[in-house]
């Protein structure tokens, strides 16, 4: 997750399983700041900039938690029941909702940012849902499924109009993110990085991998953060 408080270089927020860290995205050779440490198995994270809140899921503790940017060490439990492996998480900063996937319960759920008014959006025809990304301005949500029939799906953020948008030449779709301005959907698939262009209605109009802009990703086995368009690597 990348964001900027001012005209200064953007900051990169990431989970390192045991902690959440913050680093200058323009100079990752600098030491990262630990925002929250001593975690069990932090998997996914997101933030709500306007409220200064960071959310993350912990698959070992089977919980979703949050903290504030300026109150390091102060951790709140948001969802602590009915979870088994909450691998994906995304915040709707416009509607102030929290979305997550669970690859063990095979559900996609939503709640308020404080965990109240929890609702199951999808529980059928899911087989290990993983990453999730939101487009609040257009009202769409996207998620990967790396079960026996790997795919990427799209639906309205209210759970309507669900459809499969990619189910060919896809094998182990994991990380997922959106370029809102260019309307590009990026994902990591095993040992490849891919993207598709999507129209305003969410329809895929081209597939492949092409990027003229800086792009970054992590590698679980090489234990590093890699990028195209930047000279640095974070180990």
N, C-alpha and C positions, 0 to 999 in steps of 0.2 A: 504494500500500500504506500503510495507516494502522495505527499501534500506539501503545501507551503504556507507559512503564516504571514509572509511578507514578500517583497521583491527579492529577498535573498534566495539562495539555492534551495530547491525542494528537499524535504526530508523523506527518508525511506524507513517505513515501519515494517518490521517482519518478525515472525515467530521462529524461534530456534529450539523448539521442543521444550527446553528447560527454562526459557525466558523469552520476553518480548524485548526487542532492541530497536533503537532509533539511530540512524546514521545520516550524514550529509550525502545526498544522492550524487552530488557533483564531485565529491572527494571521499570515496569509500575506503581510502587508505587510512583515514582517521579512525580512532577507536570508537566503537559503537557505544551508545549509552544504554544501559539496561533500564528499561521502564518498569518491568515487573520481573522478578527473579524467583527461583525456587519452585517452578512449576513442574507438574508431572509429565504431561505430554501434550503441549499446546499444538493444535493442528491448524485451524483457520483463524483469521482475525480480520476485523474491519473497524472503522471508526465513524463517528458522527461529528464532523468538524465544528458545527455551530454550537454544540453542547460540550465539546472537548472530551468526548467519551471514547474509550477504546474497548471493543468487545472481542472475545476470543473463545474458542471451544477447546476443551481438554478431553481427549478421548479416553484417557486412563481414569480420570475422575468422573467421566460421564456427565459433564456439566458445561454450561455456558456462563462465562463470568465477564465482568467489566471493571474498568478503573478509569480515573480521570488523568488527563495529560499532566496536570500540575499537582497531582496528589499520588505520586509513586508509592506503591506499597499498600495503598488503600484499595482492597479488592472486594467486590460485591458479587454474591451468587445471584444469577438471573434466572437460569433454568437448571434445576438439579434433580428432576424426576422424569422418568419416561424416556431417558436417553441411553443409548448403548455405544454408538460410535458416531458422534456429531462431527463429520469430516469437513463439511462445508458451511460457511456462514457469510451473510451479507446484510448490510444495513440500508434501509430505505430512509435517506436523510430528508426527503420531502414529506412522506407520509408518516415518518417516525415509527417505523416498524422494523422488526428483526426477523430475518428469514434464515432457515438452516436446513441442511440435509442430514440424514442419518443412514449410513450404509448397512447397519445391522437391523434396524426396525423397518428399513425401506420406506421411509416417510420423508416428506418435505413439509415443514411446519412454519408458522408465522406467529408472532406475538407483538405486543407493544414493546417499546424499548426497555421497559422495566420487567418484562416477562409476563405481564398480565394479558388477559384475553387471548390465550393461546389457542391456536386452531390448526388442525391437520388439513393441508391443502391437497396433497396427493398421497395415496397409499397403495394404489393399484398400478400394475404394469411398471413397477420399479424394481430394479435388481442392482443394488449397490450404487445409489445416487451419490455423487461425490462433490465436485465443485459447483458453486452457484454464483451467478452474477446478476445484478439488477440494472435496469435502465429506467429509473423512476420518472424521468421527464416524459418518456413515451409509454410507460406503464407495462413494460415487458420484463419477464424474468427468464433466465437461461440456466440450464444445469447439465452436467455430464453424468452419464451412467456407464460404468465400466463392468457391468455384469456379463452374462453369456452373450447378450446381443448389444454390444457397445453402441452408444448413440449420444447425441446432444439434442435436448428438447427445449422448446420455448412455450411460454404460456403468459397470459395476462397476470399481473401481480395479484389479482383477486382470485386466481385459480381458473379463469375462463380460457377458452380457445387454446387448449393444449395441443401441441403438434410436435412431431419429430422433424427436425430440420437437417440433421446429418446422421446417416447410419451406414454409409459406405466408406471404405478405406479409412476406417477408424477402429482402433484396437484397445487402447488403454487410456482414454481421455481423463486427464486429471485437472491440472490448473486451468482456470478460465478467467478471462477478463475482457472488458469492453473498451473500445476507443469511441467515446460518445460523439465527438465532432466528426470523425471520419466514418462512423457507423461500421466499425470492424469488430469482429468477434475473434479473439485469439484463444488458443488452448494448447496445452502441452499433451502430447500423446506418446508415452513411452520415451523413445529417443528422438522425437521430432517436435518441432513447433509449427503450428498451422494457423491459418486464419480464413475467414470468409467475410465477404461484404454482405450487409443486410440492408434491405430497403426500409423505408419509414414504417412499413407494416410488419417488419420483422422477417420478411421473406428473403431467403438466401439467393443472391444473384451471381455469386462467383465464389469459387473455392481455390485454395492454394496457399503458398507462403510467399509473401513479398512485403518488405518493410524498408522504407527509406528513412524512417525515424529511429531514434535510439530505442532499443528494446532490451529488457533485462529478464533473467530467469534464474531459478535456483536448481541445483542438481543434488539429489539426495545421496547418490553414491560417491560423487566427487567432493561433496561437502563444500560447495562454493556457490557464490553468486556471480553469474556471468552476464555479459551484455554485448549488444551490437551497437556501435556508435559511440561507446565510451571506452577509454583505454584501461579501465580498472577492473579488478576482480576482488571480491570479498570472500575470504575463506573462513 
